[in-house]
Amino acid sequence: MCHLNPFSQLRITLEQRNSMTNDTFPAIIEAVATSAQTSQRPTGAIHPIAPTRLNAPTSRPDALPMGVWVWLASELMFFAALFAAYFMIRQTTSDMATAGQQTLWQSESSHLTVGAAAFNTLILVLSSVTCQMGVHAAEHGQVKRTKGLGAITSWGMREWYTLTFIMGAVFIAGQLAEYITLIGEGHTISSSVYFSAFFIATGFHGLHVTGGLVLFLFTLARTYMARRFTHEQAVTAMVVSYYWHFVDVVWIILFSVIYIVR
């Protein structure tokens, strides 16, 4: 049997490595060139946009929507706890009322303005419609209107989301006006257990709506800062709508429980 000395074995190993490098390196160069061709570079941009940012992944769902759904599930548990506390306090105080006497909930809820709250609710519900119109435009890659501002059918995501933001701001303004009226009448968070539950439940919801308004501003700002509307921005618009529809549904339940079921 022929035995190779260590120097011969080392020479053969180096030759094999060089052969593999010569075969592999052109393939790497070709892959990089193909990626650069499939990427697109907006006017004035230094680097091209990666295809994964322009198009949805085909092998797996987007991670952002999945994460938002999980987070909304935790938010649902939070509001479920608020509703449970609300009904427990209501039942306890009602059991303490004597026969023929108004319960605490019946007497205190008479200070609420149902008409104004109903109008506020209508504004918030309609804002879900305008938000969804913005999502529809984003999914079709239409970030801005194609005609004049009066041609609503030509609106893009920016116009619909701006209108949604305004409607949400009107809702918050209406809620603040109600708070100011109640506090002026002496009904504060510490005046009774009823108004403690009222201010905590509606206040936390108002904070969530305010957070949604911030998300709308963030989404709109990205469309102005980016040189091109990408798939990533469309997904962001979509998950913001998930959150907005969530706070809408929560408010419909809150309105029914607080203002209607007395």
DAZI-V518369 format. One record per residue. N is the residue number from 1. SS is DSSP state (A for helix, B for strand, O for the rest). PHI is phi as a letter, one per 40 degrees, with the letter a starting at -180 (none if undefined). BURIAL is # if it has 24 or more other ideal C-beta (glycine too) atoms within 12 Angstrom, else .. Layout:
BEGIN
n=N ss=SS phi=PHI burial=BURIAL
n=N ss=SS phi=PHI burial=BURIAL
END
This chain:
BEGIN
n=1 ss=O phi=none burial=.
n=2 ss=O phi=c burial=.
n=3 ss=O phi=b burial=.
n=4 ss=O phi=c burial=.
n=5 ss=O phi=c burial=.
n=6 ss=A phi=d burial=.
n=7 ss=A phi=c burial=.
n=8 ss=A phi=c burial=.
n=9 ss=A phi=c burial=.
n=10 ss=A phi=c burial=.
n=11 ss=A phi=c burial=.
n=12 ss=A phi=c burial=.
n=13 ss=A phi=c burial=.
n=14 ss=A phi=c burial=.
n=15 ss=A phi=c burial=.
n=16 ss=A phi=c burial=.
n=17 ss=A phi=c burial=.
n=18 ss=A phi=c burial=.
n=19 ss=A phi=c burial=.
n=20 ss=A phi=c burial=.
n=21 ss=A phi=c burial=.
n=22 ss=A phi=c burial=.
n=23 ss=A phi=c burial=.
n=24 ss=A phi=c burial=.
n=25 ss=A phi=d burial=.
n=26 ss=A phi=c burial=.
n=27 ss=A phi=c burial=.
n=28 ss=A phi=c burial=.
n=29 ss=A phi=c burial=.
n=30 ss=A phi=c burial=.
n=31 ss=A phi=c burial=.
n=32 ss=A phi=c burial=.
n=33 ss=A phi=c burial=.
n=34 ss=A phi=c burial=.
n=35 ss=A phi=c burial=.
n=36 ss=A phi=c burial=.
n=37 ss=A phi=c burial=.
n=38 ss=A phi=c burial=.
n=39 ss=O phi=c burial=.
n=40 ss=B phi=b burial=.
n=41 ss=O phi=b burial=.
n=42 ss=O phi=c burial=.
n=43 ss=O phi=c burial=.
n=44 ss=O phi=g burial=.
n=45 ss=O phi=c burial=.
n=46 ss=O phi=c burial=.
n=47 ss=O phi=b burial=.
n=48 ss=O phi=c burial=.
n=49 ss=B phi=c burial=#
n=50 ss=O phi=c burial=.
n=51 ss=A phi=d burial=.
n=52 ss=A phi=c burial=.
n=53 ss=A phi=c burial=#
n=54 ss=A phi=c burial=#
n=55 ss=O phi=b burial=.
n=56 ss=O phi=c burial=.
n=57 ss=O phi=c burial=.
n=58 ss=O phi=c burial=.
n=59 ss=O phi=c burial=.
n=60 ss=O phi=a burial=.
n=61 ss=O phi=c burial=.
n=62 ss=O phi=c burial=.
n=63 ss=A phi=c burial=.
n=64 ss=A phi=c burial=#
n=65 ss=A phi=c burial=#
n=66 ss=A phi=c burial=.
n=67 ss=A phi=c burial=.
n=68 ss=A phi=c burial=#
n=69 ss=A phi=c burial=.
n=70 ss=A phi=c burial=.
n=71 ss=A phi=c burial=.
n=72 ss=A phi=c burial=#
n=73 ss=A phi=c burial=.
n=74 ss=A phi=c burial=.
n=75 ss=A phi=c burial=#
n=76 ss=A phi=c burial=.
n=77 ss=A phi=c burial=.
n=78 ss=A phi=c burial=.
n=79 ss=A phi=c burial=#
n=80 ss=A phi=c burial=.
n=81 ss=A phi=c burial=.
n=82 ss=A phi=c burial=#
n=83 ss=A phi=c burial=#
n=84 ss=A phi=c burial=.
n=85 ss=A phi=c burial=.
n=86 ss=A phi=c burial=#
n=87 ss=A phi=c burial=.
n=88 ss=A phi=c burial=.
n=89 ss=A phi=c burial=#
n=90 ss=A phi=c burial=#
n=91 ss=A phi=c burial=.
n=92 ss=A phi=c burial=.
n=93 ss=A phi=c burial=#
n=94 ss=A phi=c burial=#
n=95 ss=A phi=c burial=.
n=96 ss=A phi=c burial=.
n=97 ss=O phi=c burial=.
n=98 ss=O phi=c burial=.
n=99 ss=O phi=c burial=.
n=100 ss=O phi=g burial=.
n=101 ss=O phi=b burial=.
n=102 ss=O phi=c burial=.
n=103 ss=O phi=c burial=#
n=104 ss=A phi=c burial=#
n=105 ss=A phi=c burial=#
n=106 ss=A phi=c burial=.
n=107 ss=A phi=c burial=.
n=108 ss=A phi=c burial=#
n=109 ss=A phi=c burial=#
n=110 ss=A phi=c burial=.
n=111 ss=A phi=c burial=#
n=112 ss=O phi=c burial=#
n=113 ss=O phi=c burial=.
n=114 ss=A phi=c burial=.
n=115 ss=A phi=c burial=.
n=116 ss=A phi=c burial=#
n=117 ss=A phi=c burial=#
n=118 ss=A phi=c burial=.
n=119 ss=A phi=c burial=.
n=120 ss=A phi=c burial=#
n=121 ss=A phi=c burial=#
n=122 ss=A phi=c burial=.
n=123 ss=A phi=c burial=#
n=124 ss=A phi=c burial=#
n=125 ss=A phi=c burial=#
n=126 ss=A phi=c burial=#
n=127 ss=A phi=c burial=#
n=128 ss=A phi=c burial=#
n=129 ss=A phi=c burial=.
n=130 ss=A phi=c burial=#
n=131 ss=A phi=c burial=#
n=132 ss=A phi=c burial=#
n=133 ss=A phi=c burial=#
n=134 ss=A phi=c burial=#
n=135 ss=A phi=c burial=#
n=136 ss=A phi=d burial=.
n=137 ss=A phi=c burial=#
n=138 ss=A phi=c burial=#
n=139 ss=A phi=c burial=.
n=140 ss=O phi=c burial=.
n=141 ss=O phi=g burial=.
n=142 ss=O phi=c burial=#
n=143 ss=O phi=c burial=#
n=144 ss=O phi=b burial=.
n=145 ss=O phi=c burial=.
n=146 ss=O phi=b burial=.
n=147 ss=O phi=b burial=.
n=148 ss=O phi=c burial=.
n=149 ss=O phi=c burial=.
n=150 ss=O phi=c burial=.
n=151 ss=O phi=c burial=.
n=152 ss=A phi=c burial=.
n=153 ss=A phi=c burial=.
n=154 ss=A phi=c burial=.
n=155 ss=O phi=c burial=#
n=156 ss=O phi=b burial=#
n=157 ss=A phi=c burial=#
n=158 ss=A phi=c burial=#
n=159 ss=A phi=c burial=#
n=160 ss=A phi=c burial=#
n=161 ss=A phi=c burial=#
n=162 ss=A phi=c burial=#
n=163 ss=A phi=c burial=#
n=164 ss=A phi=c burial=#
n=165 ss=A phi=c burial=#
n=166 ss=A phi=c burial=.
n=167 ss=A phi=c burial=#
n=168 ss=A phi=c burial=#
n=169 ss=A phi=c burial=#
n=170 ss=A phi=c burial=#
n=171 ss=A phi=c burial=#
n=172 ss=A phi=c burial=#
n=173 ss=A phi=c burial=.
n=174 ss=A phi=c burial=#
n=175 ss=A phi=c burial=#
n=176 ss=A phi=c burial=.
n=177 ss=A phi=c burial=.
n=178 ss=A phi=c burial=#
n=179 ss=A phi=c burial=#
n=180 ss=A phi=c burial=.
n=181 ss=A phi=c burial=.
n=182 ss=A phi=c burial=#
n=183 ss=A phi=c burial=.
n=184 ss=A phi=c burial=.
n=185 ss=O phi=c burial=.
n=186 ss=O phi=g burial=.
n=187 ss=O phi=c burial=#
n=188 ss=O phi=b burial=.
n=189 ss=O phi=c burial=.
n=190 ss=O phi=b burial=.
n=191 ss=O phi=c burial=.
n=192 ss=O phi=a burial=.
n=193 ss=A phi=c burial=#
n=194 ss=A phi=c burial=#
n=195 ss=A phi=c burial=#
n=196 ss=A phi=c burial=#
n=197 ss=A phi=c burial=#
n=198 ss=A phi=c burial=#
n=199 ss=A phi=c burial=#
n=200 ss=A phi=c burial=#
n=201 ss=A phi=c burial=#
n=202 ss=A phi=c burial=#
n=203 ss=A phi=c burial=#
n=204 ss=A phi=c burial=#
n=205 ss=A phi=c burial=#
n=206 ss=A phi=c burial=#
n=207 ss=A phi=c burial=.
n=208 ss=A phi=c burial=#
n=209 ss=A phi=c burial=#
n=210 ss=A phi=c burial=.
n=211 ss=A phi=c burial=.
n=212 ss=A phi=c burial=#
n=213 ss=A phi=c burial=#
n=214 ss=A phi=c burial=.
n=215 ss=A phi=c burial=#
n=216 ss=A phi=c burial=#
n=217 ss=A phi=c burial=.
n=218 ss=A phi=c burial=.
n=219 ss=A phi=c burial=#
n=220 ss=A phi=c burial=#
n=221 ss=A phi=c burial=.
n=222 ss=A phi=c burial=#
n=223 ss=A phi=c burial=#
n=224 ss=A phi=c burial=.
n=225 ss=A phi=c burial=.
n=226 ss=O phi=c burial=.
n=227 ss=O phi=c burial=.
n=228 ss=O phi=a burial=#
n=229 ss=O phi=c burial=#
n=230 ss=O phi=b burial=#
n=231 ss=A phi=c burial=#
n=232 ss=A phi=d burial=#
n=233 ss=A phi=c burial=#
n=234 ss=A phi=c burial=#
n=235 ss=A phi=c burial=#
n=236 ss=A phi=c burial=#
n=237 ss=A phi=c burial=#
n=238 ss=A phi=c burial=#
n=239 ss=A phi=c burial=#
n=240 ss=A phi=c burial=#
n=241 ss=A phi=c burial=#
n=242 ss=A phi=d burial=#
n=243 ss=A phi=c burial=#
n=244 ss=A phi=c burial=#
n=245 ss=A phi=c burial=#
n=246 ss=A phi=c burial=#
n=247 ss=A phi=c burial=#
n=248 ss=A phi=c burial=#
n=249 ss=A phi=c burial=#
n=250 ss=A phi=c burial=#
n=251 ss=A phi=c burial=#
n=252 ss=A phi=d burial=#
n=253 ss=A phi=c burial=#
n=254 ss=A phi=c burial=#
n=255 ss=A phi=c burial=#
n=256 ss=A phi=c burial=.
n=257 ss=A phi=c burial=#
n=258 ss=A phi=c burial=#
n=259 ss=A phi=c burial=#
n=260 ss=A phi=b burial=.
n=261 ss=O phi=c burial=.
n=262 ss=O phi=b burial=.
END
